[in-house]
């Protein structure tokens, strides 16, 4: 089968949707399908990268790029008649209005950017418009959601919705007994990812020398400037972006993951944490309902409440690091039982079969 996967932004293989595309494309190609990834503008090339990439022109993407606002507003994915030459089109966005109203071929809309947000305006209102249009779309359009909260928001098209979560990226890294209580914040420090929440927490760590915070990820300029203006406690370290090897080394020896995002869909960073049994303290309100897994604690964005939840994990670790490790192994087993790629990738592959795609 000839499959096109369309992205609204350039491939970077740094985010969740890109990681999903890379993993799923390889799985589909192993099953004998031909997969082409379509991206706007000129993508960065890497001959070792699979699958094949092809460029398409998007006026909205070009305009947003010129204005320096890529990612600020979802680019409109155009409808291209030649795309109907594919047997199936998968789009990692629920916003391609013209595509899902006009396309004659089968279309699957992936809800990778259907964010669950604590904000009431902006992209959330835009998504409400998208969901209304989906009710008017052709019956050859089906929807792939990542979690139950997303599915509930698409109740008007529920007969065409398939809910399949993201798979755990790696399953071969073991947790270790740590002699230091390390809190890990992993990912870009940005407004969307709750950089403002993280900034408020820095002072709280300064009053708790028994805790150490490591922040691993790129820092957006506005937050880099804020960090430069304040005194960073000695037990807080900013590493910048780290390699995959270093990332999993940190996940293995840390004691809790700190997650402060304002809007997300099903972030891979939490799957990565659960894959090594790492407890998660998150201020994103949907974390527990999205993952429904052991080891997750949801807190408000109040710094003192978040630190209190981290201290709860610390007390368990301080009482017996060995028992804490056993607890991590239980969390890991539970997560692998629900999110293992062995169980999820065949379900994703089935999503692309003609009978399923015509739902």
N, C-alpha and C positions, 0 to 999 in steps of 0.2 A: 504494500500500500504506500502511496505517495503522500507524505504528511508535511504540512507547513506549521511551524510554531512561530507566532508573531509576537514580538515584544514592543512595547510603546517607547522604550528607551534603549540606548546602546548597551551591548553586552559588556559587563565588567567581571562577571563571575565573582562578585564580591557580596552580592545580596541574596536573599532567600529565593526569589523567583529565578535568578540566573543559575543558582546551585541546583534548583529543581529541574530546570531545562537541561542542564548538562547531564544529570544523572538519568533522567527519563529518556532523553534522546539516545543515549548509549544503549539503554535497555531495549528500546524500540528497534534500533538498528540490529542488535543481536538477534531479534526475532524476525529479521528479514525485511523490515520496512526501510523506505528511503525517507530521511528526515532533513529538512532545510529550515534553518532559523532565519527569519526575516527581521531586520533591525533598521531603524531610521538612520539616514545619513551614512557616513562612512565609518564602519566599525573598525576597531583596532584588530589587526590581523595576527593570527598565531597559527602557523601551519600545522602545529601539533594538536591543535584544538579540534575536538569533534563535538558536534556535527558541523556540516557546512553552513556558512553564513552567506546571506544575500541582502543587499541594501534595498530599501524602498524610500520614496520621497514623502515626507509629511510636512505640510506647510506650518502646522501648529508647533511641531517639534523644532523646526528651523527657526521660527519666530522666538520661541521660549529660549532657545539656545543663544540667539543673538542678544536677548535681553538679560542673559545670565540667570535665567530662572528655570532651568531644567529640573523637573521633580516638584516644582511649586504647584503646578496644575497639570493634571493628566493630559498628555498630548492626544489629539484626536487621531485614531488610527484610520487611514483612508480605506475606501473599498477599491480594490484593483481587480478588474475583470479577469486578468490573467491568473489571479489566485484561484479562480474556479477550476483551473486545470488540476489542482491537487484533489485527492480523494477526501481529505479532511484538513480543516484549519483549526489549530488550537491557539487561543490568544490568552496571554497571561494577565489580562485586564478585563474588567466588566464594562469598559467605557467605549468600545468601538461601535458607536451608534450606526453609522452607515453600513458597516460590515454585517452586523447581525440583522439589519433590516433589509438588505439587498442581496446578500450572498446566496447563490444557488447551490453551493456545495454544503456539506455538513460542517457545522461550526461548534466548537466547544469553547465556552468562555470560562477561563480559570479565574477564581476569585483571589488570586495572590495579592492584588492591591485593593481588595475590598476591606479596608481597614476598620477595625473596631476601635473607636476613638473616645476619649473623654472630652472632646471638644464638640460643640453643637453647631458650628457653622463651617463654611469652607468646603473641604472635600466631602464631609459627611452629607451636606445638602446635595452636592453634586452626585453622590452615590444614590441618594433617594431618587433623583431624576433618572439615573441609569436603570434602577430597578423597575421604575414605571414603564420605561421603554421596553424592557425585557418582556413584560406581559403582552406587548404588541408584536413581538418578534415572530418570525416564521417558526413552524414546528421543527425545522431542521437544526435549530439552535438548542443545545443543551448546556447545562452549567455544572462546573466542577467546583464544589466548595471544599474547604480544608477542615472545617470544624462545625459543630452544631450551632453556635451563635450566628455564624454566617448563613447557614441553611434556614434558620428561623426568619431571617430578614428577606428571604426569597420565597416566602410561603405561597405567593401568587403563581409561581412557576414550579411548585414542588414536584410535580410529576416529571419534570425534566432535570431535576437536581440529583447529582451523585456526590455523596460526601466521602472523600478519601483524604486522610491527613498526610502531612509531609512525613517522609521516612527519616529515621535517624541516619545522619551522614556516615558515621563510623561506629563500629561496634567492637573494635579490637584494642581499646585503651582501658586499662584497669585503674581503679582508684588506689591511692596509697595512704598509709598512715602518716599524718603530718605532725611535726613537732611544733609548728607555729600555726595559729589560727589566721588563715588568709581569706579575706573577702575579695572576690574577683568581680570586676565590672568589665564585661567583654563586649566590644562593639564601638561604633562611631559615637563620639560625644557631640551630639547635635540637638537642636530644638525638638525635632520629632522624637528622638530617642531619649528625651527626658534629661538633657544636659543641665537644665535649670534645677531639677531635683537633685542631681548629683552634686552640683555646686553647693547647695544648702547642706549637704551631708558632710562635706569636707571638715567643717569645724567640729562636728560631732565626733569624728574620728580623733581629732586632736585631744579630746578629753578622755579618750579610751585607749591608752597605750598598749593594752593587752590584745587589741585588734590591729590587723594590718590590711590596708586596702591597696589593691593593684588594679589600675585602669589600663586595659590593653585595647587600643583602637585609635584611629585617627581622631583628631580634635578639630572641630570647625573653628574658623578664625575668631568668631565672636567669643567663644568659650576659651580659646587659647589666650586671648587678651585678658579675659576675666581671671584666668589662672595666674597670669603674669602680674596682676595687680594685687594679689593677696598672698599671704604667707601660707605655704602648704605645710601641713603637719609632717613631722619626720616619719610617721608611720603610713604615709600616703605616697604612692609611686605611680607616675604616668610613664608607660612604656612606649606609647605610640602603637602603630600597627605592627603586629607580630606575625611570624610565619605560622603555617599550619602545625608544624612540629612543636613550636613554642606554645601555641594556643592549647594544644592537647596536653602538654606538660603542665601548664597552669591549671587546666581543668582537673587533671588527675590529683594534684597536690593541694588544691584549694579546699576550703571547708564550706563555703556558701557562695552562690552566684547572686549578685545584686543586679536586678533588672528594673529600669526606671522609665520605660518607654511611655509616651503619651498615646501613640496609635500604632497598631501592628495587626497582622492577620494570624500567622502561626509561626513566630520567629524561630529560626533554626538554632539560635544560641541557646534556647531553653532545651531543645532536643539534644544538643551537644552536652549540656550540663547533665541531663537525666541519663544520658548514655554512660556516664561514669558515676552515676548515683549521687551527683552533687545537689544538695538541697538548694532551693531557689526561694529568695525573698523578692517579691515583685510588687511594684506600685501600679502596674497595669491592671485595671479592674477585671479583665476577662481571663487572666492567666489560668485560674483554677477551672473555669468552665470550658476553656479551649482544650486543655490537656487532660483534665480529670485523672490526674496521676498522683501517686504518692510523692512526698518530698517537696511539695509546693505550698508556700505560704503567701497570701495576698495581704498587703497592707495599704493604708492610705499614703498620700504623698507627704504627710507630716513627717519631718525628719526624726523627731523623737519616737514616733510609732515605728518607723522603719528600723531605727537602731534597736528598739526594744525587741523586735522580731529577730534581728541578727543576734542580739544577746541571748535569746532563747536557744538558738542553735549553738552558740558558744558554750552555754552551760551544759548541754548534752555532750559536746566534744570534751570539755574540761573534766567532766566526771569520769569518762573512760574513752580515750581515743580508739581503743580496740573495739569497744561496743559501737562507737560511732561509725567505724569502718564497716562493721557488719550491717549496720542500718543502711549505709550507702549501697552495699551490695544488694540489699532488698529492694531499694528504690530502682537500682539498675535493672534487676530482673523484671520488675513490674513494667518499666518503660520499654524494655526490649520486647516484652510480651505484647504490647500495644502498638509500638511504632517501628518494629524491625523492618528493614528494607525487604527482607525475605518474604514477609507477609504483605507488604504494601505495594511494592513494585508490580507484582502480577495483577493486582487490582487496577493500578493505573494503566497497565498495558491493555487490560480488558476494556477500559474506558474508551480506547481508540478503535475497538472492533466495530464493524458496521452496525450490528444489532444494538449495541450499547449506545453508540453515537446518535442513533435515530430516535432515542427515547423522547 
